[in-house]
Every structure is written in structure tokens, then in C-alpha cells.
């Protein structure tokens, strides 16, 4: 298990990150890659199709067929009123996760990324207060003795509590192989 001192050093590196290193908070990454949307329909479309402002597919979804992303988009657009009524990240993530569970090929990472992009792009949803654990974030958390689909910041070693929940999720993924 990694010592708190070493974990603090990694967090310092993360917080000073550069685009070249890929070390950014989730919100900063969204700010750099996804424009703020003028309407919810645009936010849903941009978020689910995973297209950055450079017109490229986000690396997290590069292997997913366009048909999977389109199906998630279409199902979310059918539930636009439900999306509109979400007031916190957990509600939005629950809705998006339910849709992703019903679409073959869509998984937890897509659900988290889409939820994050909608929350950032439309700015009507509060940011996450829990750390969502999927893919790389789950691997990093597991090395620190934390498991489950999501966790409280208090469940992590003290140095990680300097981060907000979205940053912690990103940090766990980026540095999973350093723990």
C-alpha cells in the first residue's frame, strides 16, 4: 500500500498537471474539450456522441461503435424531461446508467462520462459529491482498499480528501499504476 507522503506527492503532480501529461480535473477536461451548450438537447447530443470541440471522438469512447453512442443519445433525448428534472449528479448518473445498462455495448465508463459532460455542458446539475468507481478509477481505488460502484471521499486516505469527488475519480484513474 502506498504511503500518505507518496500519495501527497502524486496529488501535487496531478494538481500541477499539463495537457501533455493528461493530468486535469474532470471539470477542466470537460472545459477544454466540450463547449458549454446553449440547450439541453445539444448538451445530450454532444455528450453522448463523445465528440470534442476538435471534432474527434473522446479517447474513452474511441472503441465504441457509433451505433451504441447514437442509441444512448436517442434514448436520452426521449427522456429529456427526466434529464431536465435532475438536480444533482447522482440523479443524472442514475438515469444515464439505467439507459446504458439497456444498450448492449454501453457501460459504466460511458455512463459516467456522459453524465459529467451533460452536467458541465448544461450546468444545471450539481457536481458529484461521491467518487464514482469504474474502469481505471475502480482499479486505482481497489489498490487503496476502496471498492464498490461509488465511495465517499472520507473512505480514501487523507491526501485524496484534498480533491473534490470529480478530481478524485480522475486522479485514481490517471495514477492507478503508481499505487
C-alpha positions, 0 to 999 in steps of 0.5 A: 500500500502506498504511503500518505507522503507518496500519495501527497506527492502524486496529488501535487503532480496531478494538481500541477498537471499539463495537457501533455501529461493528461493530468486535469480535473474532470471539470477542466477536461470537460472545459477544454474539450466540450463547449458549454451548450446553449440547450439541453438537447445539444448538451445530450447530443454532444455528450453522448456522441463523445465528440470534442470541440476538435471534432474527434471522438473522446479517447474513452469512447474511441472503441465504441461503435457509433451505433451504441453512442447514437442509441444512448443519445436517442434514448436520452433525448426521449427522456429529456424531461427526466434529464431536465428534472435532475438536480444533482449528479447522482440523479443524472448518473442514475438515469444515464446508467439505467439507459446504458445498462439497456444498450448492449455495448454501453457501460459504466465508463460511458455512463459516467462520462456522459453524465459529467459532460451533460452536467458541465455542458448544461450546468444545471446539475450539481457536481458529484459529491461521491467518487464514482468507481469504474474502469481505471478509477475502480482499479486505482481505488481497489489498490487503496482498499476502496471498492464498490460502484461509488465511495465517499471521499472520507473512505480514501486516505487523507491526501485524496480528501484534498480533491473534490469527488470529480478530481478524485475519480480522475486522479485514481484513474490517471495514477492507478499504476503508481499505487 
